[in-house]
Amino acid sequence: MSITIYVVSAVLVFIFSGLLAMAGLGAAFLFVPLFYYLGVPLAEATPTALLLNVVSLLFATINYWRGKLINWRVG
């Protein structure tokens, strides 16, 4: 695969991760088909997409926590 495909996929992952993390959603449902379309085997695309979900939502949680936008009380 050429470097162009990697650059385009990195930009798409960055954009969708940011947008969907702000909405409180994961983007794995978009990444798995994207990676599969780019030639990544399904057995590798799924865990990679879930790992990207965890990283993206972790950074979103940290930002919301710093902004005191999370109510940690349960009950």
C-alpha positions in Angstrom: 0.0 0.0 0.0 1.2 3.5 -0.7 1.9 6.2 1.9 -1.2 8.1 0.6 -3.5 5.5 1.9 -1.9 5.6 5.4 -2.1 9.4 5.5 -5.8 9.4 4.4 -6.7 6.8 6.9 -4.9 8.6 9.7 -6.7 11.8 8.9 -10.1 10.0 8.8 -9.4 8.2 12.1 -8.4 11.5 13.8 -11.5 13.3 12.6 -14.0 10.6 13.4 -12.4 9.9 16.7 -12.6 13.5 17.8 -16.1 14.1 16.6 -17.6 10.9 18.0 -15.6 11.2 21.3 -17.2 14.6 21.8 -20.6 12.9 21.4 -19.7 10.2 23.9 -19.6 7.5 21.2 -16.9 5.2 20.1 -15.9 5.1 16.4 -15.0 1.4 16.1 -18.2 0.8 14.1 -16.6 3.1 11.4 -13.0 2.0 11.8 -13.6 -1.7 11.3 -15.1 -1.3 7.8 -12.5 1.4 6.9 -9.6 -0.8 7.9 -11.1 -3.8 6.1 -11.6 -1.8 3.0 -7.9 -0.7 3.2 -6.9 -4.4 3.2 -6.4 -5.0 6.9 -7.6 -8.5 7.9 -10.8 -8.5 10.0 -9.0 -10.3 12.8 -6.6 -7.4 13.1 -9.1 -4.6 12.2 -11.5 -5.3 15.1 -9.0 -5.1 18.0 -7.2 -2.2 16.4 -10.5 -0.2 16.2 -11.4 -1.1 19.8 -7.9 0.0 21.0 -8.4 3.3 19.1 -11.8 3.7 20.8 -10.2 3.2 24.3 -7.5 5.8 23.6 -9.9 8.3 22.1 -12.5 8.0 24.9 -9.8 8.1 27.6 -8.5 11.5 26.3 -12.1 12.7 26.1 -12.7 11.6 29.7 -9.6 13.4 30.9 -10.6 16.6 29.2 -14.1 16.5 30.6 -12.7 15.6 34.1 -10.3 18.7 33.9 -13.3 20.8 32.9 -15.2 19.5 35.9 -18.0 18.3 33.6 -18.2 14.8 35.1 -20.4 14.1 38.1 -18.6 11.2 39.8 -21.3 10.6 42.4 -23.2 7.3 41.9 -26.7 6.9 43.3 
